[in-house]
Amino acid sequence: EGTDTRSVFDAQNCANIANAYATAQVDDDVRDKVFPVMAEVAMKLGPFDFTAQAVANIMNAYSKVGRADKGLFDHLSLAALSLGASDFSPQHVANIVNAYSRAGFKDPVLFRHMSYCAMEAPPEAFSLLACANILGSFTQVGVRDEALFRYMSQVVQGIPGEQPGRDGGSQLGFGVKAFTAQAASNIVKAFSRSDIADTKL
C-alpha cells in the first residue's frame, strides 16, 4: 500500500504481461480480470515512461483479444506522440496503426505522426508485412495519406530481395517469392480503396 506503481511495473512489464495473456491459452474470464487491471496500471505511468516497443506491444495485445480500451489507447497515443521518428521501427508503426484499425478507433493526430515516422525510416527497414499492414490500416480507418502511400510504393518496389539478379547481384524489389497472394491483395486493395493510382506498383 502506498507503493508507487512505477516502482513495481514499468511500461515493458505491462507490455509483457498483456502480450502473454493475449497469446496464452487462457479462459476469457481470466482475461476479463487481467486486462482491466493492466490498463489501469499502464495509465498511471507517464507518457515519457513508454518506449515505442511498449506502446506497440500493449496496443497490439489489447486489440488482438478484442479488449481495446479507449482510455488506454488515448493514453498510449500521447506516449507515442512524445517519441521521435528515430524511436520507431516500421514494425512498431505497423503494430500501432493496425491495433487502432482492429479496435475501430480513430486518432488523426497519431496517424499523422505514424505517417511521418514511417516515411523517416529507410526502405531496407521495412518488411512486406509491415508495408501491407500500414497501408491497410490507414485505409481501414479512413485516413487518406497520399505522401505515405507514395513512399510505401517506393519501398515495395525498391527493397533488395533475397532472389539473386541475373548478373549475380541483388534484385531490386521484394522478389516474386516474397509476395504472398494475401500481401499483394492487401496492398493493391489499400491503394484502390484510398483512390490513389499508382501504375508502377
Phi, psi and chi 1 to 4 in degrees:
 res  aa     phi    psi   chi1   chi2   chi3   chi4
   1 GLU       -  135.6 -174.8  176.0   -7.7      -
   2 GLY    83.9   -0.6      -      -      -      -
   3 THR   -78.4  133.9  -57.8      -      -      -
   4 ASP   -62.9  127.3 -173.8  -13.5      -      -
   5 THR   -53.4  -38.5  -59.4      -      -      -
   6 ARG   -68.1  -18.6  -76.2  172.2  -73.3 -169.2
   7 SER   -81.6  -13.9   68.2      -      -      -
   8 VAL  -105.3  -48.6 -180.0      -      -      -
   9 PHE  -120.5  125.8  -71.2  101.6      -      -
  10 ASP  -101.0  179.0   62.3   19.0      -      -
  11 ALA   -62.0  -38.0      -      -      -      -
  12 GLN   -69.7  -33.5 -164.7   55.8   52.6      -
  13 ASN   -59.6  -45.1  -67.3  146.6      -      -
  14 CYS   -60.5  -43.2  -66.6      -      -      -
  15 ALA   -63.9  -43.3      -      -      -      -
  16 ASN   -64.4  -42.7  -68.5  -16.2      -      -
  17 ILE   -68.2  -45.7  -67.4  170.0      -      -
  18 ALA   -61.4  -43.3      -      -      -      -
  19 ASN   -66.2  -37.6 -171.7   59.2      -      -
  20 ALA   -62.9  -43.7      -      -      -      -
  21 TYR   -75.6  -22.3  -83.2   91.8      -      -
  22 ALA   -74.8  -30.6      -      -      -      -
  23 THR  -100.9  -19.4   56.0      -      -      -
  24 ALA   -75.7  154.8      -      -      -      -
  25 GLN   -82.7   84.8  -62.5  -65.1  -40.2      -
  26 VAL  -126.8  157.3  -64.2      -      -      -
  27 ASP   -68.8  153.4  -66.8  -23.8      -      -
  28 ASP   -61.5  -32.4  -78.2  -16.4      -      -
  29 ASP   -67.5  -26.3   60.8  -19.1      -      -
  30 VAL   -71.0  -45.4  174.3      -      -      -
  31 ARG   -61.6  -36.3  -69.2 -164.7  178.0  109.7
  32 ASP   -61.2  -26.1  -72.0  -19.8      -      -
  33 LYS   -88.6  -39.9  -65.4  175.4 -178.1  176.7
  34 VAL   -75.7  -47.1  171.7      -      -      -
  35 PHE   -64.6  -41.0  -82.4   82.2      -      -
  36 PRO   -63.5  -36.6  -25.1   35.9      -      -
  37 VAL   -66.4  -44.8  171.0      -      -      -
  38 MET   -67.8  -32.0  -65.6  -44.7  -57.6      -
  39 ALA   -64.1  -43.1      -      -      -      -
  40 GLU   -63.0  -41.2 -177.2  178.4  -13.3      -
  41 VAL   -64.2  -46.3  170.0      -      -      -
  42 ALA   -62.1  -37.1      -      -      -      -
  43 MET   -75.2  -10.0  -74.6 -170.1  -74.3      -
  44 LYS   -85.4  -12.2  -72.1 -178.3  179.1  178.7
  45 LEU   -83.9  150.8  -60.6  172.9      -      -
  46 GLY   -81.3  159.0      -      -      -      -
  47 PRO   -54.8  -33.9  -25.1   34.9      -      -
  48 PHE   -82.6   -0.3  -65.5  101.3      -      -
  49 ASP   -83.2   -9.4  -68.3  -33.5      -      -
  50 PHE  -101.7  144.4  -68.8   85.4      -      -
  51 THR   -96.9  166.5   62.3      -      -      -
  52 ALA   -61.0  -38.5      -      -      -      -
  53 GLN   -64.3  -42.0 -179.0  176.8  -11.3      -
  54 ALA   -64.3  -44.1      -      -      -      -
  55 VAL   -58.3  -49.5  170.9      -      -      -
  56 ALA   -63.0  -43.3      -      -      -      -
  57 ASN   -69.1  -39.0  -73.0   -6.1      -      -
  58 ILE   -68.0  -47.5  -66.6  171.5      -      -
  59 MET   -58.9  -43.8  -74.9 -174.4  174.9      -
  60 ASN   -62.6  -42.8 -175.5   57.1      -      -
  61 ALA   -63.9  -45.3      -      -      -      -
  62 TYR   -67.4  -39.5  -86.0   77.0      -      -
  63 SER   -73.2  -31.5   66.9      -      -      -
  64 LYS   -62.2  -36.9 -177.5 -176.7  -64.6 -176.7
  65 VAL  -100.8   11.6  -64.3      -      -      -
  66 GLY    70.5   29.9      -      -      -      -
  67 ARG  -121.8   35.7  -75.3  169.5  172.4   75.0
  68 ALA   -61.3  130.1      -      -      -      -
  69 ASP  -111.6  117.1  179.9  -58.6      -      -
  70 LYS   -59.7  -41.6 -173.1   63.2  166.3   59.5
  71 GLY   -62.3  -42.0      -      -      -      -
  72 LEU   -65.4  -45.2  173.0   62.7      -      -
  73 PHE   -63.2  -38.6  -87.6   53.0      -      -
  74 ASP   -63.2  -40.3  -73.6  -14.4      -      -
  75 HIS   -65.9  -43.6 -173.3   70.1      -      -
  76 LEU   -69.6  -29.5  -66.6  173.9      -      -
  77 SER   -61.8  -43.1  173.8      -      -      -
  78 LEU   -61.7  -38.2  -69.3  176.0      -      -
  79 ALA   -64.3  -43.9      -      -      -      -
  80 ALA   -63.7  -39.0      -      -      -      -
  81 LEU   -69.1  -19.5  -69.4  168.9      -      -
  82 SER   -83.9   -7.8   72.7      -      -      -
  83 LEU  -100.1  150.8  -63.7  165.9      -      -
  84 GLY   -89.7  169.7      -      -      -      -
  85 ALA   -58.9  -35.7      -      -      -      -
  86 SER   -68.4  -14.4   61.7      -      -      -
  87 ASP   -80.7  -17.9  -64.8  -49.1      -      -
  88 PHE  -105.2  133.7  -69.2   89.0      -      -
  89 SER   -90.8  161.4   70.8      -      -      -
  90 PRO   -55.8  -32.7  -30.5   38.9      -      -
  91 GLN   -68.7  -37.0 -166.5   57.5   54.1      -
  92 HIS   -59.3  -47.6  -66.0  147.2      -      -
  93 VAL   -59.0  -47.1  173.1      -      -      -
  94 ALA   -60.1  -43.9      -      -      -      -
  95 ASN   -65.9  -38.6  -74.2  -10.6      -      -
  96 ILE   -68.6  -50.0  -71.2  170.3      -      -
  97 VAL   -69.5  -31.5  -63.3      -      -      -
  98 ASN   -68.1  -37.1 -169.9   49.1      -      -
  99 ALA   -63.7  -42.9      -      -      -      -
 100 TYR   -62.7  -41.0  -98.0   83.5      -      -
 101 SER   -63.0  -46.2  172.7      -      -      -
 102 ARG   -66.9  -34.3  -76.0 -168.6  -62.5 -163.4
 103 ALA   -76.7  -20.3      -      -      -      -
 104 GLY    81.0   18.1      -      -      -      -
 105 PHE   -93.7  152.3  -62.4  151.2      -      -
 106 LYS  -121.4  136.5  -67.8 -173.7  177.1 -178.1
 107 ASP  -149.6   83.1 -170.8  -28.5      -      -
 108 PRO   -56.8  -35.8  -24.1   34.6      -      -
 109 VAL   -66.3  -44.9  174.9      -      -      -
 110 LEU   -62.8  -42.7  175.2   63.8      -      -
 111 PHE   -65.6  -34.4  -89.4   65.9      -      -
 112 ARG   -63.8  -40.0  -79.7 -162.2  -61.5  -88.1
 113 HIS   -67.5  -40.8 -173.7   55.2      -      -
 114 MET   -65.7  -35.1  -70.0  -63.4   96.3      -
 115 SER   -62.2  -46.8  172.1      -      -      -
 116 TYR   -60.2  -45.1  167.5   73.0      -      -
 117 CYS   -62.6  -40.4  -67.2      -      -      -
 118 ALA   -64.6  -42.1      -      -      -      -
 119 MET   -74.5  -15.6  -71.3 -170.0  -74.9      -
 120 GLU   -84.4  -15.1  -75.3  -66.6  -59.5      -
 121 ALA   -81.2  141.9      -      -      -      -
 122 PRO   -70.3  149.4   26.3  -34.7      -      -
 123 PRO   -52.9  -37.5  -28.0   36.5      -      -
 124 GLU   -69.4   -9.9   61.5  -90.4   19.0      -
 125 ALA   -82.1  -13.4      -      -      -      -
 126 PHE   -88.9  146.0  -72.0   81.9      -      -
 127 SER  -101.5  161.3   67.8      -      -      -
 128 LEU   -61.5  -38.5 -179.4   64.0      -      -
 129 LEU   -64.1  -40.4 -179.2   59.8      -      -
 130 ALA   -62.3  -43.2      -      -      -      -
 131 CYS   -58.6  -49.1  -68.8      -      -      -
 132 ALA   -62.5  -41.8      -      -      -      -
 133 ASN   -69.1  -38.4  -76.5  -14.9      -      -
 134 ILE   -64.5  -49.5  -69.2  170.2      -      -
 135 LEU   -61.0  -46.0  -68.3  169.7      -      -
 136 GLY   -64.1  -38.2      -      -      -      -
 137 SER   -70.3  -42.5  -62.6      -      -      -
 138 PHE   -61.0  -40.3  -90.4   73.6      -      -
 139 THR   -66.4  -42.7  -57.3      -      -      -
 140 GLN   -62.0  -38.1 -176.5   66.5   29.6      -
 141 VAL   -91.4    2.4  -61.0      -      -      -
 142 GLY    78.5   26.0      -      -      -      -
 143 VAL   -99.1  109.7  175.9      -      -      -
 144 ARG   -93.2  111.7 -171.2  179.9 -172.1  -82.2
 145 ASP  -127.1   90.1 -171.2  -35.1      -      -
 146 GLU   -64.2  -37.4 -171.1  163.6   -5.9      -
 147 ALA   -62.6  -42.6      -      -      -      -
 148 LEU   -63.8  -45.0  172.5   65.2      -      -
 149 PHE   -62.4  -38.6  -86.5   56.6      -      -
 150 ARG   -63.5  -41.6  -63.1  -62.0 -179.5 -155.0
 151 TYR   -66.8  -42.4 -176.3   65.3      -      -
 152 MET   -61.5  -36.4  -70.3  -67.9   95.1      -
 153 SER   -62.1  -43.6  174.3      -      -      -
 154 GLN   -64.4  -38.6  -67.0  172.3    7.7      -
 155 VAL   -62.4  -49.0  167.3      -      -      -
 156 VAL   -61.6  -37.0  170.1      -      -      -
 157 GLN   -81.1  -20.5  -64.8  176.1   67.3      -
 158 GLY  -114.3   -4.3      -      -      -      -
 159 ILE   -72.7  132.8  -63.3 -179.6      -      -
 160 PRO   -59.4  131.1  -23.1   33.4      -      -
 161 GLY   -95.7  175.4      -      -      -      -
 162 GLU   -81.1  -18.9  -64.0 -179.6   -3.4      -
 163 GLN   -74.4  132.8  -65.5  176.2  -66.0      -
 164 PRO   -72.0  145.0   26.9  -34.3      -      -
 165 GLY   -75.7  171.1      -      -      -      -
 166 ARG   -63.7  -27.3  -68.3 -178.4  180.0  178.3
 167 ASP   -91.7    8.7   59.9   -5.0      -      -
 168 GLY    92.6  -11.1      -      -      -      -
 169 GLY   -87.7 -175.9      -      -      -      -
 170 SER   -75.0  139.7  -64.8      -      -      -
 171 GLN   -87.1  134.7 -179.2  176.4  -24.7      -
 172 LEU   -71.1  152.2  -69.3  179.8      -      -
 173 GLY    89.1  174.8      -      -      -      -
 174 PHE   -72.4  -25.9  -78.2  103.0      -      -
 175 GLY    91.4  146.2      -      -      -      -
 176 VAL   -57.8  -40.1  175.1      -      -      -
 177 LYS   -64.8  -25.9  -69.7 -176.7  179.7  178.3
 178 ALA   -76.3  -20.3      -      -      -      -
 179 PHE   -89.7  112.8  -81.8   88.3      -      -
 180 THR   -82.4  159.3   63.8      -      -      -
 181 ALA   -60.1  -36.8      -      -      -      -
 182 GLN   -67.9  -43.3 -172.0   63.0   56.7      -
 183 ALA   -63.8  -45.6      -      -      -      -
 184 ALA   -61.4  -42.9      -      -      -      -
 185 SER   -63.3  -43.4  173.2      -      -      -
 186 ASN   -64.8  -39.4  -71.7  -13.4      -      -
 187 ILE   -67.8  -48.2  -69.6  171.2      -      -
 188 VAL   -64.4  -40.3  171.7      -      -      -
 189 LYS   -63.7  -38.6 -173.0 -176.7  -62.3 -177.6
 190 ALA   -63.2  -43.0      -      -      -      -
 191 PHE   -64.1  -41.9  -87.9   82.4      -      -
 192 SER   -65.9  -46.6  175.4      -      -      -
 193 ARG   -68.4  -26.4  -70.1  179.5   60.3 -171.3
 194 SER   -88.7   -1.3  -64.0      -      -      -
 195 ASP    57.0   46.3 -165.0   25.4      -      -
 196 ILE  -118.4  113.6  -62.0  174.2      -      -
 197 ALA   -86.3  138.1      -      -      -      -
 198 ASP  -150.4   92.9 -169.3  -39.0      -      -
 199 THR   -67.6  -30.6   55.1      -      -      -
 200 LYS   -68.6  -36.0  -69.8 -176.7  179.0  179.5
 201 LEU   -69.3      -  179.5   64.9      -      -
